[in-house]
């Protein structure tokens, strides 16, 4: 891969998350001829969300190519490419469709380095849009991150900003182990225009941030403080980072909001330092509550910060139901539920 230049020395341009992901793929492919992009409709069409637009025209059909509708085949071929020495970046069109490839990811990709005694690796980065926000219903809106964080050998990354999306994706592609890179489609085109409790017609369509145009890396396993505070620590990732930040700003709560960025590896040091400082902790994620990643976070905080906690840990999550199409906005953790949890936490 290309030598990384100091980020501050790179020119920037305003990008939304889709543009940042496209830029990361472009930069990676320009720097390394072994980087391959593959998946359903990623070639001529440029992907269902246009994340790969223009890449086939620039790099050719041997490096950016469409695949049959077979997720198990897409990931299986990518693993073979990785063992051969390539760096495949397969796209699963929606995270809901990743389940047919689960055996390849769990039984092959995650274990290849260990079972071959280091002779082979699976340096693949599986990209996939995840979560709700587009009224996609039960088969286009799921948040399956908890399934993969359970699997030893797979790294799980979820960006919340365009800047992070590009830097984390470049780091994932450079990594020699398999990475699941989940992209929150609700913020693909930028955060909502201040209305996190309203449907998609209120999206801001303007780019969401300044992103360096060149090559830079954000190390996997390094959380980001979205907002500093002293009264309570709130752990979130993806879309929920923006939702939480908007709620605490509106309510005037002195909360420290931590964007985890990567779930595996997890920056437990940043979490522990914050909770020891604030004495209170709330966890917010869109996935279902039972066996969601918030349960693991809660256990870790309890184990490491028990004597610093001044109140029970709060979790605000999606409900333990099949994903509701018509009631999507009621399903999301939003201002009402987050506000209620904050008041309860700060009252104790």
C-alpha positions in Angstrom: 0.0 0.0 0.0 1.0 3.6 -0.5 3.1 5.4 2.2 0.8 7.4 4.4 1.3 11.1 4.4 0.4 13.2 7.5 -3.3 13.9 7.3 -2.8 17.6 8.0 -0.7 17.9 4.9 -3.3 16.5 2.6 -5.8 18.7 0.6 -9.4 18.1 1.5 -12.8 18.3 -0.1 -16.3 18.0 1.2 -17.7 14.5 0.9 -20.7 12.6 2.2 -20.1 9.0 3.3 -20.8 7.5 -0.1 -18.3 9.8 -1.7 -15.7 9.1 1.0 -16.1 5.3 0.6 -15.8 5.7 -3.2 -12.6 7.8 -2.7 -11.1 5.2 -0.3 -11.6 2.4 -2.9 -10.2 4.6 -5.6 -7.1 5.5 -3.5 -6.6 1.9 -2.5 -6.8 0.6 -6.0 -4.5 3.2 -7.4 -1.9 2.4 -4.8 -2.1 -1.4 -5.0 -2.9 -3.4 -8.1 -3.8 -6.4 -5.9 -7.0 -4.6 -4.6 -10.1 -6.1 -6.2 -13.7 -4.8 -6.0 -16.4 -7.3 -6.6 -20.1 -7.8 -5.9 -23.6 -7.6 -7.3 -24.0 -4.5 -9.6 -20.7 -2.9 -8.4 -19.3 -2.7 -11.9 -21.0 -0.8 -14.8 -23.9 0.3 -12.5 -21.6 1.4 -9.7 -23.5 -0.3 -6.8 -27.1 0.1 -5.6 -26.0 3.1 -3.5 -23.3 4.3 -6.1 -20.4 3.6 -3.7 -18.4 2.0 -6.6 -19.4 4.4 -9.3 -16.7 5.0 -11.9 -14.3 2.4 -10.6 -14.8 -0.1 -13.4 -14.3 2.5 -16.1 -11.1 3.6 -14.4 -9.6 0.2 -13.4 -11.2 -2.3 -15.8 -13.4 -5.3 -15.6 -10.7 -7.6 -14.2 -10.4 -5.4 -11.1 -14.0 -4.2 -10.6 -16.5 -6.8 -11.7 -20.1 -7.9 -11.2 -20.9 -11.3 -9.6 -23.9 -13.6 -9.7 -26.4 -13.2 -6.9 -24.7 -15.7 -4.6 -23.4 -14.3 -1.4 -21.7 -17.5 -0.3 -19.9 -17.5 -3.7 -18.9 -13.9 -3.5 -17.3 -14.3 -0.1 -15.8 -17.7 -0.9 -14.1 -16.4 -4.0 -12.8 -13.4 -2.1 -11.3 -15.7 0.6 -9.6 -17.7 -2.2 -8.2 -14.5 -3.7 -6.9 -13.5 -0.3 -5.1 -16.8 0.2 -3.6 -16.3 -3.3 -2.3 -12.8 -2.3 -4.9 -10.4 -3.5 -6.9 -8.0 -1.4 -10.5 -8.5 -2.3 -13.2 -6.0 -1.3 -16.5 -7.7 -1.9 -19.7 -5.8 -1.4 -22.8 -7.5 0.0 -25.6 -5.4 -1.3 -27.5 -5.2 2.0 -26.3 -6.7 5.3 -29.6 -8.6 5.5 -28.2 -10.8 2.6 -25.0 -11.7 4.3 -26.4 -14.8 6.1 -25.8 -17.2 3.2 -22.1 -16.3 3.4 -22.0 -16.8 7.2 -20.3 -20.2 6.9 -17.6 -18.9 4.6 -16.9 -16.0 7.0 -17.0 -18.0 10.2 -15.6 -21.4 9.2 -13.1 -20.2 6.6 -12.1 -16.5 6.7 -11.9 -16.2 10.4 -9.9 -19.4 10.9 -7.6 -19.4 7.9 -4.6 -17.9 9.6 -4.8 -20.2 12.6 -5.6 -23.4 10.8 -2.8 -22.9 8.3 -0.3 -21.9 11.1 0.1 -18.5 9.5 0.9 -19.8 6.0 -2.3 -18.3 4.6 -4.4 -15.2 5.5 -7.7 -13.8 4.4 -7.0 -10.1 3.8 -10.6 -9.4 2.7 -12.8 -6.4 3.5 -16.5 -7.3 3.2 -18.4 -4.0 2.8 -22.2 -3.8 3.4 -24.8 -1.2 4.0 -26.6 -1.9 7.2 -29.4 -0.6 9.5 -32.6 1.2 8.8 -33.6 4.6 7.5 -34.8 4.0 4.0 -38.1 2.1 4.7 -36.5 -1.0 3.4 -38.5 -3.3 5.6 -37.4 -6.6 7.1 -35.0 -7.7 4.3 -33.1 -4.4 3.8 -32.8 -2.9 7.3 -31.2 -5.3 9.8 -28.2 -4.6 12.1 -26.4 -8.0 12.4 -23.1 -6.7 13.9 -23.6 -8.7 17.1 -23.4 -12.0 15.2 -20.0 -11.1 13.9 -18.5 -9.6 17.0 -19.0 -13.0 18.6 -16.7 -14.7 16.0 -13.0 -14.7 16.9 -10.9 -13.8 13.9 -13.2 -11.2 12.3 -12.8 -7.5 12.8 -16.0 -5.4 12.8 -15.9 -1.7 11.8 -18.8 0.8 11.7 -18.0 4.4 10.7 -20.1 7.4 11.7 -18.6 10.2 9.6 -17.2 10.5 6.0 -13.7 11.3 7.4 -13.8 8.1 9.4 -15.4 6.0 6.7 -12.4 6.7 4.3 -9.6 6.3 6.9 -11.1 3.2 8.4 -11.8 1.6 5.1 -8.3 2.1 3.9 -7.0 0.6 7.2 -9.3 -2.3 6.7 -8.2 -3.0 3.2 -4.5 -2.9 4.4 -5.2 -5.3 7.2 -4.1 -8.9 6.8 -7.2 -10.4 8.5 -10.9 -10.4 7.5 -12.8 -7.2 8.2 -16.6 -6.7 8.1 -17.1 -3.0 7.2 -20.7 -2.0 7.9 -21.9 1.2 6.5 -24.9 2.9 8.1 -27.1 3.8 5.1 -29.2 6.2 7.0 -26.3 8.7 7.0 -24.9 7.8 3.5 -25.9 11.2 2.2 -25.2 13.2 5.4 -26.9 13.5 8.8 -30.5 14.5 9.0 -31.1 18.2 9.0 -31.6 18.3 12.8 -34.6 15.9 12.8 -33.5 12.6 14.1 -37.0 11.6 15.0 -38.5 12.1 11.5 -38.4 10.0 8.2 -36.2 10.2 5.3 -37.7 13.3 3.5 -35.9 15.4 6.1 -32.4 14.2 5.2 -29.8 16.8 4.5 -28.5 16.1 1.0 -25.4 18.2 1.5 -21.9 16.7 2.0 -21.2 16.1 5.7 -17.6 16.9 6.2 -14.1 17.7 5.0 -12.2 14.6 3.9 -8.6 14.4 2.7 -8.4 13.5 -1.0 -5.3 11.3 -0.6 -4.2 8.2 1.4 -4.6 8.2 5.2 -5.3 5.6 7.8 -7.4 5.6 11.0 -6.1 2.7 13.1 -8.7 0.0 13.9 -9.4 -0.2 17.6 -9.2 3.5 18.3 -12.4 5.2 19.5 -13.2 8.9 18.9 -14.7 11.4 21.4 -17.6 13.0 19.6 -18.3 15.3 22.5 -16.5 15.8 25.8 -18.4 15.8 29.1 -18.3 15.1 32.8 -21.8 13.9 33.8 -22.3 10.7 31.9 -20.6 8.5 29.3 -22.7 7.5 26.2 -21.3 4.8 24.0 -22.6 4.6 20.4 -21.6 3.8 16.9 -22.8 4.5 13.3 -26.0 6.5 13.0 -26.6 6.5 16.7 -23.6 8.8 17.3 -25.4 11.6 15.6 -28.7 10.9 17.2 -27.2 10.9 20.7 -25.1 14.0 20.1 -28.2 15.9 18.9 -30.3 14.8 21.9 -27.7 15.8 24.6 -27.1 19.1 22.8 -30.8 19.9 22.8 -31.2 18.9 26.4 -28.1 20.6 27.6 -26.7 17.4 29.2 -22.9 17.5 30.0 -22.4 14.1 28.4 -19.3 12.5 26.9 -20.3 10.8 23.7 -17.9 8.2 22.5 -18.0 7.0 18.9 -16.6 3.4 19.1 -15.7 3.3 15.4 -14.7 -0.4 15.6 -16.4 -3.0 17.7 -13.7 -5.5 17.2 -11.0 -4.6 18.1 -12.6 -2.4 20.9 -11.0 0.6 22.5 -11.8 -0.5 26.0 -9.2 1.9 27.4 -11.0 4.9 26.1 -14.3 3.5 27.5 -12.9 2.8 30.9 -11.2 6.2 31.2 -14.4 8.0 30.4 -16.7 6.0 32.7 -14.2 6.3 35.6 -14.4 10.0 35.1 -18.2 10.4 34.7 -19.4 7.6 37.0 -22.4 6.9 34.7 -22.8 5.0 31.4 -25.4 4.7 28.7 -25.2 2.5 25.6 -27.2 3.2 22.5 -27.5 1.1 19.4 -30.0 0.3 16.7 -29.8 -3.5 16.8 -32.1 -5.5 19.0 -31.5 -5.5 22.8 -31.1 -9.2 23.5 -27.6 -10.3 22.7 -26.9 -7.0 21.1 -23.4 -5.6 21.3 -24.6 -3.3 24.1 -24.8 -6.3 26.4 -21.1 -7.0 25.9 -20.3 -3.3 26.5 -22.4 -3.3 29.6 -20.6 -6.4 31.0 -17.2 -4.9 30.2 -18.0 -1.6 31.9 -19.4 -3.4 34.9 -16.3 -5.6 35.2 -13.8 -2.8 34.9 -15.6 0.2 36.4 -17.9 -1.2 39.1 -16.5 0.8 42.0 -16.7 4.0 39.9 -20.4 3.7 38.9 -22.9 5.9 40.6 -26.0 4.4 38.9 -26.9 1.3 36.9 -25.9 1.2 33.3 -28.6 2.1 30.9 -29.2 0.6 27.4 -31.4 2.2 24.7 -31.7 -0.1 21.7 -34.0 -1.4 19.0 -36.8 -3.7 20.1 -36.7 -7.5 20.2 -39.1 -7.8 17.3 -38.9 -8.5 13.6 -37.9 -5.3 11.9 -41.1 -3.2 11.5 -41.6 -1.7 8.0 -44.3 0.8 8.7 -43.2 1.6 12.3 -39.5 2.1 11.4 -39.2 5.4 13.2 -40.7 4.0 16.4 -38.2 1.2 16.3 -35.2 3.4 16.3 -33.7 4.8 19.5 -34.7 8.4 19.2 -35.0 11.6 21.2 -37.9 10.4 23.4 -36.4 7.1 24.6 -32.8 8.5 24.8 -34.1 11.5 26.8 -36.0 9.3 29.2 -33.0 7.1 29.8 -30.8 10.1 30.4 -33.2 11.6 33.0 -33.4 8.3 34.8 -29.6 7.9 34.8 -28.8 11.4 36.0 -31.5 11.2 38.7 -30.0 8.2 40.4 
